[in-house]
């Protein structure tokens, strides 16, 4: 390796780490409630189309850019074209904004996981009351759980690429898929769950009966795709720089996209049928994961076991994504130190990244999703709560915008730049499809998503 930041020991380790970064709260918290808001089947179909036309080409592009340059986003883009270094800077900024709220939700999930153990004693948690105490009225208690989650993230990242990230993800991700499958099967076999399955899979396009409805659903699905796949966040470029040159990038990119989409589908199968079975509104918003699922576990036979399993898998998903976000920023900083002749001191950089995450999440946690006046002074950029401030910048603008810039760069400014890198491990059988998507189809979709996200956050 040309750098001393670390390397994955195996392709399986790379896949599990990449899937870990992709499969997080975007799948288990955000995706199910957006399926509900977006009308079920219509949202899901658009999401799949976007994953194929936009997600897959961007996925293999980011991994190939990282592996070819052996650098994180900033210097990787500078090597492609010096004028596009700014795109690497913007993508490196993304995980800083995402981390500023991610550990807050990781803390909430950690608390739910710990308290789910009490259900084995016959104790039941009041779903609404517990949610309000956990999220909306006790910022100080939320701070404790947020810090616990953040410390766990920092400890694993301090272990390095192979010693920390790879080892954890190789165990956590297979366990997550097994638990998610078990919960999905149980939820789908509940009495009355059939309506939830119909909502997900029976063709219906009520939400897209107008041009505005179609555009709103496309925007919702597009923003979710970027968040869910960890695209344009610097993470995949960083992970690609740690990958052995002989590995098949086409296959890896396809596995990650399919694996992430499968996790999102299983999460929907875990939540939507249960919601219909117990008469819970599927479009209940961000509280769907916390309030609705706890209601389900309280009423379900064997709810203590399935509740514990569910919160454990959500915890794994949140932690692996938090690790990926932190590593994307750390890798870029290490690159900068190496370039300037300084040592790649992972400990120092990780601590600094952790300090930023502590600051950002303190604001998010104390804000209690806008229910507290403690940090109302930070309700900037026209947003009503701190979470929306971070999310508007990251998911609302930077991720789709920098993804669009990358497609223009790879498709038009430097066509063929990553072809040789992809061919080192495969015949690049999808090249014609890749070229069409990265040059024409993808940019059109991404331009629509960027516009839609801006109007969504700022009217």
N, C-alpha and C positions, 0 to 999 in steps of 0.2 A: 504493500500500500504506500501511496505517496504521502499519507498523513498518519498521525499517531493517535487518532481519535478512537480507534477500535474497528472491529469487523465482526460480522455474523459468522458463527462457526458452521452453519448449515443453511441450506435453502429453506428447510422446514422452519427453522428459527426466524428467518426473514419473513416468511409468509405469516407466521403466527404473530410476529410483532406488527406487521403491516395491517393484518386483520384486526389486531388489538387496537391499533390506532383508529381504524375505520369504524369498528363495531363498538359503539359506546352509547352515551346518552342520546346521540342522534338517532340510533335505532330503537332503543328501549324506552326513552322518554318522549322524544320529539316526533318520531315517525308515527307511532300509533295514534296520537291525538291529532296529527295533521291529516292522517287518513280519515279520521272522523270529520274534521272540519272540511276537508276537500271532497267529501262525498263518497268515500270508499273506493269502489271499482275504478271510477274515472281517474282519481288521483293515482292509484296504484299503476294503472296502465301508462299514464304519462311519466311516472317515475321510472318505470322499466325502460321506456323508449329513451329517456334522457340518459340513463345509465349506459345504454348501448351506444348511442350516438355521441355523447359527450364524456361520460364517465370513463369508459374504457380507453378511448384515445388519450385523454389527459392523464390517466393512470400510468399507462406504459411510457408516455412522454416524460413524466416527472421522474419515474424510476430510472429511465435511460439517461436523462440529463444528469442525475446524481451519480450514476455509475460511470458514465463517460468522463465527467469532470473530476470525480472523487472529491467533490466539494459540496457544501450546503448551498442554499438557494442564491445568496448574494453573489458569490464568486462563480457559481455555475452559470448564471445568466450573463455575467460579465465575459466569460469565455465564449459564449455563443455569439454575443454582439455587445460591445461596450455600452452602446446607447440603451440597452435593455437591463442594465444593472439595477435600475430603479424598481423593476418588477420583482427582482429577488429581494430587494429591501422591503417592499410592500408585503410580499409573502412571508417574510421573516417576522414582520410585525403582527401578522394574524394570530399566531399561537399566544402572543402576549395578551391580546384582547380576549381570546377564548379561555385562557387559563384564569383570567381575572374573574370569571364567574363559574368555571367548571368545578373547581374544588369546593365551592359553596354547595352545589348540588351533590357532589361526592360526599360531603359531610352529612347532608340530610340522609342520603342513602345508607351511609355507615350507621347512623342512628337507627334507621328502620331495621337494618340487619341485626343489630345488637338487641333491639327490643322484640324482634320476631322470635327470639329464643324464649321469651316469657310466655308465648302462646302455648308452648308444650306443657305448661303448668295449668292450662285451662283459662288463663287470663286473656281477655280480648281488648284490643285497642279501639277506642272510638275514632273511626277514620277521619272525620271532619275535625274533631277536637285536637287530635294528635297532629294533624296537618297544620292547623292554625297555631298551635303552641310551638311546633318545630320550625315553621317557616315564617309565620306572619306576626308573632307577638313577642318572641324571645331571641333577639339578636345576640345577646351575650352567650346563651346556650348554643346557638348556632355556630358561634365563633369557635367554641371548644371542639365541636365535631368537624368543622372545616379544617382546623389546624391538624387534627389527627389524620385526616385524609391527605392533606398536603405533605405532612411529614413522611407518610408511607410512600407517596410519589417520589419525594426527594431521595429517600433511602434506596429505592430500586434504581433510580437513574444514576445515583452515585456508584452503583455496582458496575457501571459501564455497559457497553453494547452486548457483549457475550455473557459477562458475569452477572449482569442485573436484568436488563431488558429482555434478552433472549430467553434466559432461564425461566423467568416468571411467565412470559407469554406462552412458552411451550407447554406449560401445565395449565395455565388459566384459560386459554382459548378453547382447547378441546373440552375442558370441563364446562365452559360456558355453553357450547353448542349442545352438549348432552342434557344439561339442565333445562335449557330453553326448549328443546324438543319434548322433554317430559312434561313441562308446564303447558306447552301448546296442545299436546295430545289430551291432557286432562281438561283443559279449558274447552276444547272443541267437542268433548263428549259430555258436557254438562247438559242437563235438561233445559231446553229452550235456546241452546247455543246455535241452532240452525239458522236463526235470523241473522246472527253475526257473520256466519259463513256466507250467507246470501249477500249481505252488505258488502263483503270483501270481493266476492268472485262472480256474482251474477251481473252480466253486462247491464249497466245503467249509466246514463250520462246527463242526469238532471242538472248537475252543477255546471255543465258545459253547454247548455242549450243556447247561450248567447255568446257573442264574441268576447264580452267582458268576463263572463264566467270562465270561458276557456283560458283566457289570459291570466286570470287570478289563480286558477288551478295550476297552470304551467309555472307561474312564479313560485307558488308554494312548493311544488314538487322540485323545481330547480334549486331553490335555496336549500331544501332538505338534502338533495343529492350532494351538493358541495360539502355541507356540514357532515353528512353521514359517511362519505368516502374520504374525508380529510383531504380533499383536493385543494390545491393552491394555498396550503398552509405551511409549506416548507418541510413538513414531516416526511413525506414520501421521497423527496429529493435527498434528504439527509439519510434515510434508510437505504435508498438506492446507492449512495456513496459507500455504504458498508457491505455491499453485496458482491460476491465473487463474480468475475467477468464471464464465467462459463455458463451461468444460469440462464434459463429460458425466460426472457422478459415477457414475451407474448403470453405464455402459459401462466406466469405469475400474475400478470395484470388481470387476466381473465378469472383466475381463481379468487383474487381479492374482490373483484367486482361481484362475482356470483356469490361468494361467501358472505359478503356484506349484505347483498340484497336478500339472500336466504335468511340471514339473521333478522333483517327488518320484517320479512314475511312471517317468520316464526314469532316475533314479538307481537305482530298484529294478531296472529292466531292465538297467542297467549292472552291477549287483552280484549279484543273485540267480541269474540263469542261469549266471554264471561260477562262483559258489560250488558249484552243483550239478554243473557240468561237471568241477570239480576235487575234488569230494568234501569240500567245506568246510561246516561246520555253519552254516546260515543264522541261527540264533539265538545266534550267538557273542558278542553283546553289543557294548559300545562299541569293542572292538578289531577289529570286523568290517571297518571301513573301512581300517585301517592294516595289519593282518596278512593278512587274506584277499585284499585286492586286490593287495598286493605279491606274494603267492604266485601269483596269477593271471598277473600281468605277467611273472613269472620263467618261467612255463611256456608262455605264449602266443606263437604265431608273431607277430613284429612287436611283441613286448611292450615293447621300449624306446620305440618311438614312442607306443603307446597308453598306456603308463605315464606318459610325460611329459605327454601331452594330458590324462589324467585328473587328475593332481596340479595341473596348471595351472588346470583348470576348478574344482577344489575350492578352490584358492587364491583365484580370482576371487570365488567364492560367499562364502567366509569374509570376504574384505575388504569387499565391498559391504554385508554384514550388519553388520559391525563399524562401518562408517561410519554406517549408519542408527541403530544403538543410541547411538553417541556424539552424533549430531545431536539425538536426542530429548531427552537431558538438557541439551545446550547451548542448544537453543531455549527451554526452560523458564527457564533462568537468564537468558538475554538478555531475555526478557519481563519478568522481575522487575526487571532493571536499567532497562529502558525505563520501566516503570511508576513507578519511584522517581526518574525524571528523570536517570538516568545514561546514559552512552553505551553503545551495543550493541557492546562491545569483544569481537569474536569471538576474537581472539588470546589474550587473558587467560583467557577462559572455557574455550577449548579446551585450553590448557596445564593449567589446573586439573583439567579432566576427564581429561586424559591422565595427570596425577599420580595421581589416584584409580585409574585403570585399571592403572597400574604397581604400585601398592600391592597391589590385589586379586589381580592375576595373579602377582605375586611369591609370594604365599601359595599360590596354586593350583599354580604351577610347581614350587616347592620341595617341595610335598607329594607330588609324583609319584603322583597318583591314590591316595593313602593308603599308598603303599609306603615312604615315608620318615617318620622320626620328627621331622624338622626343625621342622615346625609342627604337630605332633599336638595341641598345646594349643588349636588352633583347630578341632578336631573337635567342634563345639558342636551344639546343637539335636538331639542324638541321632543325628548323622550320622557315618559312618566315614571321611570324607575331606573336604577343603576344597571340592572341586567340588560335592559333594552339599549342602554348607551353602548355597552361593550358589543352586544349582538348586532346593533345597527351598523357599526363600523366593520366588524369582522365578516359575519354572514351576509349582512345587507349590502355591503359595497365591495370590500377588498377581495373576498374569495371569488365571486363571479367575475369581477372586473379584471383581476390579475390572471384568472383562467382564460378570459377572452384575449388578453394581451399575449399569453403564452401560445395560444392557438394561432394567432396572427404571426408570431415569431417563427414557430416551427412549420407552419403551413405556407407562409409567403416570404418572409424575410430570409430564413435559413432553411429552405426545403431540403430534406434528405440529411439534415445534420445528425440525427440520431439513428439513421438506417443501419450504419455499420455496427453500431453498438447493439442494436436489437439482433442483428444477424450473427453475432458472436455465439448466441445460444439457440438460434432457431433459423428457419428459412424465411421468416417474416411473411407468412402466408396471408396475413390480413392486411398487407401493405396497401392494396387498392382501396379497401374499405377504410383503412386508417387515413389515407390521403384525402378521400372524399369528405370524411367527417371533420378532420382537423382543418381543412381549407374552407369548406362550404357549410355543411350542415351544423357543425358545432358552433362556429361563430354566430350564426343566425340565432340559434337557441340561446346562447349566452348573452347576446346583446338584448334579447327580449327579457331574459332573467334579470340582468342588471337594471334595465328600465323598470321592470316590475317591482324589484326589491326597493328601489328608491321611492317609487310612488307608495309602496306599502308602508315604509317606515316614515315617510315625510309627506304623504298625501299628494 
